[in-house]
Amino acid sequence: MRGTALIVDDAPAFREAAAVVLSAAGYRVVGEAADAATALRAIRDLAPTLVLLDVRLPDANGLDVARTVVSQRNAPIVILTSSADYSRVYAATGARAFLGKHELTPEAIIEAACS
């Protein structure tokens, strides 16, 4: 097993699909969150070794959540987005990597988590 993961996305169907991909990449999914407030509590309580974090959340911008988590050194973040233009904001968040939702594969997760 590579570690544990938390999935943060407001779409239940996407969280379900991401859990399958994470499992195939060797991660054990320890939790899911549909909003930023729940995600921050889950990161604190579950201490995942990887967090998949959507940019668009109903209660906050995922980039702001990433900055908070990274500043507290809680967990490596891989930010997910459906936007094709995400490279310009990557460096400002401190996230480990950015992946387009269409790029979510076990290989991409492993590469992103190890970068």
C-alpha positions in Angstrom: 0.0 0.0 0.0 1.3 3.5 -0.9 -0.6 5.3 1.8 -4.0 6.7 2.6 -6.0 9.3 0.7 -8.8 11.7 1.2 -11.0 12.8 -1.8 -12.5 16.3 -1.8 -15.0 17.0 -4.5 -18.6 18.1 -4.4 -19.7 15.5 -7.0 -20.5 12.1 -5.4 -20.1 10.3 -8.7 -16.6 11.7 -9.2 -15.6 10.8 -5.6 -16.7 7.3 -6.3 -14.7 7.1 -9.5 -11.6 8.7 -7.9 -11.8 6.1 -5.1 -11.5 3.3 -7.7 -8.5 5.0 -9.3 -6.8 5.6 -6.0 -7.3 2.0 -5.0 -5.8 0.9 -8.3 -2.8 3.1 -7.6 -2.3 1.4 -4.2 -4.0 3.9 -1.9 -6.5 3.2 0.8 -9.3 5.8 0.8 -9.9 6.9 4.4 -12.5 9.6 3.7 -14.4 11.8 1.4 -15.5 15.4 1.7 -17.9 17.5 -0.4 -16.8 20.9 0.9 -13.9 22.8 2.3 -15.0 22.8 5.9 -15.5 19.0 6.0 -12.2 18.5 4.1 -10.2 20.6 6.6 -11.6 18.6 9.5 -11.0 15.3 7.8 -7.4 16.2 7.0 -6.8 17.1 10.6 -8.6 14.0 12.0 -7.7 11.3 9.4 -4.1 12.5 8.6 -4.1 11.2 5.0 -0.9 10.8 3.2 -2.4 12.3 0.0 -5.4 14.6 -0.6 -7.1 14.9 -4.0 -8.7 18.3 -3.9 -11.1 19.8 -6.4 -10.6 23.5 -7.3 -14.4 24.3 -7.2 -16.0 23.6 -3.8 -19.4 25.0 -2.7 -18.1 26.8 0.3 -14.5 27.8 -0.7 -12.0 27.9 -3.5 -9.9 24.7 -3.5 -6.8 26.7 -4.1 -7.3 28.5 -0.8 -7.8 25.2 0.9 -4.6 23.9 -0.6 -2.7 26.9 0.7 -4.1 26.4 4.2 -3.2 22.7 4.2 0.3 23.2 2.8 1.0 26.0 5.2 0.1 23.7 8.1 2.2 20.9 6.5 -0.8 18.5 7.0 -0.7 16.5 3.7 0.5 16.5 0.2 -2.2 17.9 -2.1 -3.0 17.0 -5.7 -5.4 19.5 -7.1 -8.0 18.4 -9.5 -9.8 20.6 -12.1 -12.0 20.2 -15.1 -10.4 23.4 -16.5 -7.7 23.0 -19.1 -5.9 26.2 -18.0 -4.6 25.3 -14.5 -0.8 25.6 -14.9 -0.7 29.3 -14.1 -2.0 28.9 -10.6 -0.1 25.7 -9.6 3.0 27.2 -8.1 1.1 29.7 -5.9 -0.7 26.9 -4.0 2.1 24.8 -2.8 0.3 21.7 -4.0 2.3 18.7 -5.0 0.7 18.7 -8.5 -2.3 19.6 -10.6 -4.2 17.0 -12.7 -7.1 17.6 -15.0 -10.0 15.4 -14.0 -9.8 13.7 -17.4 -6.2 12.8 -16.6 -7.0 10.8 -13.4 -5.4 7.4 -13.8 -3.5 5.2 -11.4 -0.3 6.1 -13.2 -1.0 9.9 -13.0 -1.8 9.6 -9.3 1.4 7.8 -8.6 3.5 10.3 -10.6 1.8 13.3 -9.1 2.2 11.9 -5.5 5.9 11.2 -6.1 6.7 14.6 -7.7 
